[in-house]
Amino acid sequence: MGSPGFGKMAPCECQESNWNSRLDERLRRYANLGPLERLRFDTALPEGRIGFADPATFAPALKAAKLYAENPAGWLVILGPSGSGKTHLAAAVANRCVEDGRPVFFISSPHLIDQLRPSNRPGNSEGETGEWTEFVDLFDQVMNAPLLVLDDFGAGNMTPWSEEKLDQILTGRYNARRPTVVTSGLVRDSLSDRMRTRLLDPDLATVCEITGPASNADPTPGDIPLRMVESMTFDSFDPRGGAGATREQQAVLRDGFKVARAFAEHPDRWLYLAGPTGTGKTHLAVAIAGLRAAAQEPVTFAIVPDLLDNFRRSFNPDSRVSYDRLFDEIKNAELLILDDLGAHSSTAWAEEKLYQLIVHRYNAALPTVVTSRVMIGDSDQDDGSGAFFSAAIMSRLRDTLMVTERALIAPDYRNRGAVRPRTRRSSGTRGRR
């Protein structure tokens, strides 16, 4: 008696928790982040990705994104080249808002245009009317979202129609002063006068420009020799195999090609390519890297023995890249390709670093491609080449829900056999060569 809550209905702790969980789920669905839910501030490298972003320009952009996420007001515009971390920062802002219970809608500019374009006409039939309704709903959602994150503005094939729609959206939000985050690979000078007055308005927008690394920066572990990129493509992969390949072995190569191509188009979880030397494992791995790079998506390629050498060299006081930064770069790579796992010198230090790397990417479900001479089923046994894995690493690689394995068992491509020259018979001699 006398309590302010007396006689009033109040939810129990269980019901309140249930309401909150349902609210969180609705916010996540509305946010439209999908796989980008993993891009958060705690997974962003403080100085940016080695070889893609200049630390002097990425660090201020990271700081500005964190401040904006705490109080989304005005516009945050992030400019920079492909792979510099723009999408990571924008998605991190969106994820922080979802965590704080604030609605946000994330969409890439090319995807938005693709969703709007097919429905950009009213009609009299039921199907066309439905398409027009979807167009209006999406357009209104983007125009009126409490916080809009528009990623990759200006990317893709920009037609007059798509430029008009984006102009309508940004102008509407600009006039209403609605909180908006925009990322773009365009530089200031390439923006139209109309877009420049909106995106670069000093009274509304905080503009962060991430530049590429200096030309004298250390080479990144992801560098792939141009000769390999040009020669090891999906088009040049020969599923017939080396000399003496059986039909069963050719079928295995065709299946490995199909799985690798599908992974390259939509990288998800892990792909493990195993087999003897020369069966095409590295070829398919480089082809995956080439396809992702052609789509302007970041990819890190590392030959495991060389990677471990890079780790060791980073402890040198004269190294321009610290070990912590290099290890974080590899550990959190958008797509990591580890070539020739098991070919390294198996020391306690090397096993520890590989364990830390593999466990982190396994727990975070980061897309990863691994090539190795070791079959997962037999990898706790020495295969005769000295290559083997620890039980701790094996337990992750054997998870079939995370790892897709393809064993490329076929003759060595490099041993195709010599072709004997044919000798023309003399017209006056029979049975002699």
C-alpha positions as CSV (number, residue, x, y, z in Angstrom):
1,M,0.0,0.0,0.0
2,G,1.3,3.5,-0.8
3,S,3.7,2.2,-3.5
4,P,3.6,4.1,-6.9
5,G,3.1,0.7,-8.6
6,F,0.2,-0.5,-6.5
7,G,-2.7,-1.7,-8.5
8,K,-0.8,-1.3,-11.8
9,M,0.0,-4.1,-14.2
10,A,3.7,-4.7,-14.8
11,P,5.5,-7.4,-16.9
12,C,7.3,-10.1,-15.1
13,E,11.1,-10.5,-15.8
14,C,10.5,-13.5,-18.2
15,Q,7.9,-11.6,-20.3
16,E,10.0,-8.4,-20.4
17,S,13.0,-10.5,-21.6
18,N,10.8,-12.1,-24.2
19,W,9.6,-8.7,-25.5
20,N,13.2,-7.4,-25.6
21,S,14.4,-10.5,-27.6
22,R,11.5,-10.1,-30.1
23,L,12.4,-6.4,-30.4
24,D,16.0,-7.2,-31.1
25,E,15.0,-9.7,-33.7
26,R,12.8,-7.2,-35.5
27,L,15.6,-4.6,-35.4
28,R,18.0,-7.1,-36.9
29,R,15.6,-8.0,-39.7
30,Y,14.9,-4.4,-40.4
31,A,18.6,-3.5,-40.5
32,N,19.1,-5.7,-43.5
33,L,22.7,-6.4,-42.6
34,G,22.8,-10.1,-43.2
35,P,26.4,-11.5,-43.2
36,L,27.6,-7.9,-42.4
37,E,26.5,-8.4,-38.8
38,R,30.1,-9.6,-38.1
39,L,31.6,-6.2,-39.1
40,R,31.9,-4.4,-35.8
41,F,34.1,-1.8,-34.3
42,D,35.9,-4.5,-32.2
43,T,36.9,-6.4,-35.3
44,A,38.2,-3.3,-37.2
45,L,41.9,-2.9,-37.4
46,P,42.9,0.4,-35.7
47,E,45.1,1.4,-38.5
48,G,43.3,-0.2,-41.4
49,R,44.1,-3.1,-43.7
50,I,47.7,-3.4,-44.7
51,G,48.2,-2.5,-48.4
52,F,44.7,-1.0,-48.7
53,A,44.4,1.9,-46.4
54,D,46.8,4.6,-45.1
55,P,46.8,4.4,-41.3
56,A,47.0,8.2,-41.1
57,T,43.6,8.5,-42.8
58,F,41.9,5.3,-41.6
59,A,42.4,5.9,-37.8
60,P,40.5,9.3,-37.9
61,A,37.7,7.7,-40.0
62,L,37.4,4.9,-37.4
63,K,37.2,7.5,-34.6
64,A,34.6,9.5,-36.4
65,A,32.4,6.4,-37.1
66,K,32.5,5.4,-33.4
67,L,31.4,8.9,-32.4
68,Y,28.7,9.0,-35.0
69,A,27.4,5.6,-33.8
70,E,26.9,6.9,-30.3
71,N,24.8,9.8,-31.5
72,P,23.7,9.5,-35.1
73,A,23.0,13.1,-36.1
74,G,23.6,14.7,-39.5
75,W,25.5,12.8,-42.2
76,L,28.6,10.7,-42.1
77,V,30.3,10.4,-45.5
78,I,33.2,8.0,-46.0
79,L,35.2,8.2,-49.2
80,G,38.0,5.8,-50.1
81,P,39.3,3.2,-52.6
82,S,38.0,-0.4,-52.7
83,G,39.1,-2.5,-49.8
84,S,40.0,0.5,-47.6
85,G,37.4,-0.4,-44.9
86,K,34.5,1.9,-45.8
87,T,31.9,-0.8,-45.7
88,H,33.3,-2.2,-42.4
89,L,32.9,1.2,-40.7
90,A,29.4,1.8,-42.1
91,A,28.3,-1.7,-41.0
92,A,29.9,-1.2,-37.6
93,V,27.8,2.0,-37.2
94,A,24.6,0.0,-38.1
95,N,25.5,-2.9,-35.8
96,R,26.1,-0.6,-32.9
97,C,22.7,1.1,-33.4
98,V,21.0,-2.3,-33.5
99,E,22.8,-3.2,-30.2
100,D,21.5,0.0,-28.7
101,G,17.9,-0.7,-29.8
102,R,17.9,2.0,-32.5
103,P,16.4,1.3,-35.9
104,V,18.7,1.5,-38.9
105,F,18.4,0.4,-42.5
106,F,21.5,-0.8,-44.5
107,I,21.6,-1.2,-48.2
108,S,24.2,-0.9,-51.0
109,S,23.6,1.5,-53.8
110,P,23.8,-1.1,-56.6
111,H,21.5,-3.5,-54.8
112,L,19.0,-0.7,-54.1
113,I,19.0,0.2,-57.8
114,D,18.5,-3.4,-58.8
115,Q,15.5,-3.7,-56.5
116,L,13.9,-0.5,-57.7
117,R,14.6,-0.8,-61.5
118,P,12.4,-3.9,-62.4
119,S,9.4,-2.4,-60.7
120,N,9.7,1.1,-62.0
121,R,6.4,1.2,-63.8
122,P,2.7,1.1,-62.7
123,G,0.3,-1.1,-64.5
124,N,-3.2,-2.4,-64.7
125,S,-2.6,-6.1,-64.2
126,E,-2.4,-7.6,-60.7
127,G,1.3,-8.5,-61.1
128,E,2.3,-5.1,-62.2
129,T,0.3,-3.4,-59.5
130,G,2.0,-5.6,-56.9
131,E,5.4,-4.7,-58.3
132,W,4.5,-1.0,-58.2
133,T,3.5,-1.4,-54.5
134,E,6.8,-3.0,-53.7
135,F,8.6,-0.2,-55.5
136,V,6.8,2.5,-53.5
137,D,7.3,0.6,-50.2
138,L,11.1,0.2,-50.7
139,F,11.4,3.8,-52.0
140,D,9.6,5.1,-48.9
141,Q,11.5,2.9,-46.6
142,V,14.9,4.2,-47.9
143,M,13.6,7.8,-48.0
144,N,12.2,7.8,-44.5
145,A,14.4,5.4,-42.5
146,P,15.3,6.8,-39.1
147,L,19.0,6.1,-40.0
148,L,20.0,5.1,-43.5
149,V,23.3,3.5,-44.4
150,L,23.8,3.7,-48.2
151,D,26.9,1.7,-49.1
152,D,29.0,2.0,-52.3
153,F,27.3,5.1,-53.7
154,G,28.2,5.6,-57.3
155,A,29.3,2.0,-57.8
156,G,28.0,-0.1,-60.7
157,N,26.5,1.0,-64.0
158,M,25.0,4.4,-63.3
159,T,22.3,5.3,-65.8
160,P,20.4,8.6,-65.9
161,W,17.5,6.7,-64.3
162,S,19.5,5.4,-61.4
163,E,21.2,8.7,-60.9
164,E,17.7,10.4,-60.8
165,K,16.5,7.9,-58.1
166,L,19.5,8.3,-55.9
167,D,19.3,12.0,-56.3
168,Q,15.7,11.9,-55.1
169,I,16.5,9.8,-52.1
170,L,19.5,11.9,-51.0
171,T,17.9,15.2,-51.7
172,G,14.8,14.2,-49.7
173,R,16.9,13.1,-46.8
174,Y,19.1,16.2,-47.1
175,N,16.2,18.5,-47.0
176,A,14.7,16.7,-44.0
177,R,18.1,16.5,-42.3
178,R,17.6,12.8,-41.6
179,P,20.6,10.9,-40.3
180,T,22.5,9.2,-43.1
181,V,25.7,7.3,-43.6
182,V,27.1,7.2,-47.2
183,T,30.2,5.4,-48.4
184,S,31.6,5.8,-51.9
185,G,34.7,5.0,-53.9
186,L,34.3,8.2,-55.8
187,V,36.8,11.1,-55.2
188,R,35.6,14.6,-54.5
189,D,36.3,15.9,-58.0
190,S,34.3,13.1,-59.6
191,L,31.1,14.0,-57.7
192,S,28.5,16.0,-59.6
193,D,27.9,19.6,-58.4
194,R,24.5,18.6,-57.1
195,M,25.9,15.7,-55.1
196,R,28.8,17.7,-53.8
197,T,26.6,20.3,-52.3
198,R,24.8,17.5,-50.3
199,L,27.5,15.0,-49.5
200,L,30.1,17.6,-48.6
201,D,27.9,20.2,-46.9
202,P,30.1,21.3,-43.9
203,D,27.0,22.2,-41.9
204,L,25.5,18.8,-42.1
205,A,28.1,16.2,-43.0
206,T,31.2,14.8,-41.4
207,V,33.4,13.8,-44.3
208,C,36.2,11.2,-43.9
209,E,38.6,10.4,-46.8
210,I,40.6,7.2,-46.5
211,T,43.5,7.1,-48.9
212,G,45.5,4.2,-50.2
213,P,48.9,3.2,-48.6
214,A,52.0,5.1,-49.4
215,S,54.0,3.6,-52.3
216,N,56.9,2.7,-50.1
217,A,54.8,0.6,-47.8
218,D,55.8,-3.0,-47.0
219,P,54.4,-5.6,-49.5
220,T,51.3,-7.3,-48.1
221,P,51.0,-11.0,-47.6
222,G,48.0,-10.9,-49.9
223,D,50.1,-10.0,-53.0
224,I,49.9,-12.6,-55.7
225,P,52.4,-12.6,-58.5
226,L,50.7,-11.2,-61.7
227,R,51.9,-14.3,-63.6
228,M,49.9,-16.5,-61.3
229,V,46.7,-14.4,-61.4
230,E,46.8,-14.3,-65.2
231,S,47.5,-18.0,-65.7
232,M,45.6,-19.6,-62.9
233,T,42.0,-18.8,-63.7
234,F,38.8,-20.8,-63.8
235,D,38.8,-20.6,-67.6
236,S,42.3,-22.1,-67.8
237,F,41.7,-24.9,-65.3
238,D,41.7,-28.3,-67.1
239,P,39.5,-30.9,-65.5
240,R,41.0,-33.6,-67.7
241,G,44.0,-33.7,-65.3
242,G,47.5,-34.8,-65.9
243,A,48.7,-37.7,-68.1
244,G,47.0,-41.0,-67.2
245,A,44.1,-39.5,-65.3
246,T,41.2,-41.9,-65.1
247,R,37.5,-41.0,-65.6
248,E,37.0,-41.2,-61.9
249,Q,39.8,-38.8,-61.3
250,Q,38.6,-36.4,-63.9
251,A,35.1,-36.5,-62.3
252,V,36.8,-35.5,-59.0
253,L,38.5,-32.6,-60.7
254,R,35.2,-31.4,-62.3
255,D,33.5,-31.5,-58.9
256,G,36.4,-29.6,-57.2
257,F,36.1,-27.0,-60.0
258,K,32.4,-26.7,-59.5
259,V,32.6,-26.3,-55.7
260,A,35.5,-23.7,-56.0
261,R,33.6,-21.7,-58.6
262,A,30.5,-21.6,-56.4
263,F,32.6,-20.5,-53.4
264,A,34.2,-17.7,-55.4
265,E,30.8,-16.3,-56.4
266,H,29.5,-16.4,-52.8
267,P,32.2,-16.9,-50.2
268,D,30.7,-18.6,-47.2
269,R,32.4,-20.6,-44.4
270,W,35.4,-22.7,-45.3
271,L,36.6,-24.5,-48.4
272,Y,39.4,-27.1,-47.9
273,L,41.2,-28.4,-51.0
274,A,43.4,-31.4,-50.4
275,G,45.5,-33.6,-52.6
276,P,49.0,-34.4,-53.7
277,T,51.3,-31.8,-55.3
278,G,50.3,-30.7,-58.8
279,T,46.6,-31.6,-58.8
280,G,45.3,-28.0,-59.2
281,K,44.7,-27.0,-55.6
282,T,46.6,-23.7,-55.8
283,H,45.2,-23.1,-59.3
284,L,41.7,-23.1,-57.9
285,A,42.6,-21.0,-54.9
286,V,44.2,-18.3,-57.0
287,A,41.2,-18.5,-59.4
288,I,39.0,-17.8,-56.4
289,A,41.2,-14.8,-55.4
290,G,41.2,-13.5,-59.0
291,L,37.4,-13.6,-59.3
292,R,36.9,-11.8,-56.0
293,A,39.5,-9.2,-56.9
294,A,37.7,-8.6,-60.2
295,A,34.6,-7.9,-58.3
296,Q,36.6,-5.4,-56.3
297,E,36.2,-7.4,-53.1
298,P,39.2,-7.6,-50.7
299,V,41.0,-10.9,-50.6
300,T,44.2,-11.9,-48.7
301,F,46.3,-14.7,-50.2
302,A,49.2,-16.2,-48.1
303,I,51.4,-19.2,-48.6
304,V,51.6,-20.6,-45.1
305,P,55.5,-21.1,-44.8
306,D,55.9,-17.5,-46.2
307,L,53.3,-16.2,-43.8
308,L,55.0,-17.6,-40.8
309,D,58.3,-16.1,-42.0
310,N,56.5,-12.7,-42.2
311,F,55.3,-13.2,-38.7
312,R,58.8,-13.9,-37.5
313,R,60.3,-10.9,-39.3
314,S,57.7,-8.6,-37.8
315,F,59.4,-9.0,-34.4
316,N,62.5,-7.3,-35.8
317,P,62.7,-3.7,-34.4
318,D,63.5,-2.5,-37.9
319,S,60.2,-3.9,-39.4
320,R,57.8,-1.2,-40.6
321,V,54.8,-3.5,-39.7
322,S,54.4,-4.7,-36.1
323,Y,53.5,-8.3,-35.4
324,D,50.2,-7.3,-33.7
325,R,49.1,-5.3,-36.7
326,L,50.1,-8.0,-39.2
327,F,48.5,-10.8,-37.3
328,D,45.3,-8.9,-36.9
329,E,45.3,-8.1,-40.6
330,I,45.4,-11.8,-41.4
331,K,43.2,-12.9,-38.6
332,N,40.3,-10.6,-39.6
333,A,40.7,-10.7,-43.4
334,E,37.4,-10.5,-45.3
335,L,38.5,-13.6,-47.3
336,L,41.6,-15.4,-46.4
337,I,43.3,-18.0,-48.7
338,L,45.9,-20.2,-46.9
339,D,47.9,-22.0,-49.5
340,D,50.0,-25.1,-48.7
341,L,49.0,-25.6,-45.0
342,G,51.1,-28.3,-43.5
343,A,54.2,-27.5,-45.6
344,H,55.6,-25.3,-42.8
345,S,58.2,-26.3,-40.3
346,S,56.2,-27.8,-37.5
347,T,57.6,-26.0,-34.4
348,A,55.7,-25.3,-31.2
349,W,55.7,-21.6,-32.1
350,A,54.4,-22.2,-35.6
351,E,51.6,-24.5,-34.4
352,E,50.6,-21.9,-31.8
353,K,50.3,-19.1,-34.3
354,L,48.3,-21.3,-36.7
355,Y,46.1,-22.5,-33.9
356,Q,45.3,-18.9,-32.9
357,L,44.6,-17.9,-36.5
358,I,42.4,-20.9,-37.4
359,V,40.4,-20.9,-34.1
360,H,39.7,-17.1,-34.5
361,R,38.4,-17.5,-38.0
362,Y,36.5,-20.7,-37.2
363,N,34.7,-19.0,-34.3
364,A,33.9,-15.9,-36.3
365,A,32.9,-18.0,-39.4
366,L,35.0,-15.9,-41.6
367,P,35.3,-17.1,-45.2
368,T,38.5,-19.1,-45.6
369,V,40.1,-21.2,-48.3
370,V,42.8,-23.8,-47.3
371,T,44.9,-25.9,-49.6
372,S,47.0,-28.8,-48.2
373,R,48.6,-32.1,-49.1
374,V,46.9,-33.5,-46.0
375,M,43.5,-35.2,-46.2
376,I,41.3,-34.2,-43.3
377,G,40.4,-37.8,-42.5
378,D,44.0,-38.8,-42.3
379,S,45.6,-35.6,-41.1
380,D,46.5,-36.8,-37.6
381,Q,48.8,-39.2,-39.3
382,D,52.1,-38.2,-41.0
383,D,51.5,-38.6,-44.8
384,G,55.1,-39.4,-45.5
385,S,56.0,-35.8,-46.4
386,G,56.2,-34.6,-42.8
387,A,52.9,-32.7,-43.1
388,F,50.5,-33.1,-40.3
389,F,48.2,-31.1,-38.0
390,S,47.7,-30.9,-34.3
391,A,44.5,-32.4,-32.8
392,A,43.3,-28.9,-31.8
393,I,43.4,-27.8,-35.5
394,M,41.9,-31.0,-36.7
395,S,38.8,-30.7,-34.5
396,R,38.0,-27.5,-36.4
397,L,38.8,-28.8,-39.9
398,R,36.7,-31.9,-39.3
399,D,33.5,-29.8,-38.6
400,T,31.5,-30.6,-41.8
401,L,29.0,-27.8,-40.9
402,M,31.8,-25.3,-41.3
403,V,34.3,-26.9,-43.6
404,T,33.6,-28.3,-47.1
405,E,36.5,-30.6,-48.2
406,R,37.3,-31.7,-51.7
407,A,40.1,-34.2,-52.2
408,L,41.7,-33.7,-55.6
409,I,43.3,-37.0,-56.2
410,A,44.8,-37.1,-59.7
411,P,48.1,-37.3,-61.6
412,D,50.4,-34.3,-61.4
413,Y,49.5,-31.7,-64.0
414,R,53.1,-30.9,-64.5
415,N,53.9,-34.4,-65.7
416,R,51.8,-34.6,-68.9
417,G,54.2,-36.9,-70.6
418,A,56.4,-36.3,-73.6
419,V,54.8,-36.3,-77.1
420,R,56.8,-38.4,-79.5
421,P,57.4,-36.8,-82.9
422,R,55.8,-38.5,-85.8
423,T,58.2,-39.6,-88.7
424,R,56.8,-39.5,-92.2
425,R,57.3,-42.7,-94.1
426,S,59.2,-42.7,-97.3
427,S,57.1,-43.4,-100.4
428,G,59.4,-46.1,-101.6
429,T,59.8,-48.0,-98.3
430,R,57.3,-50.0,-96.4
431,G,57.5,-51.2,-92.8
432,R,60.4,-48.9,-92.0
433,R,60.5,-45.6,-90.0
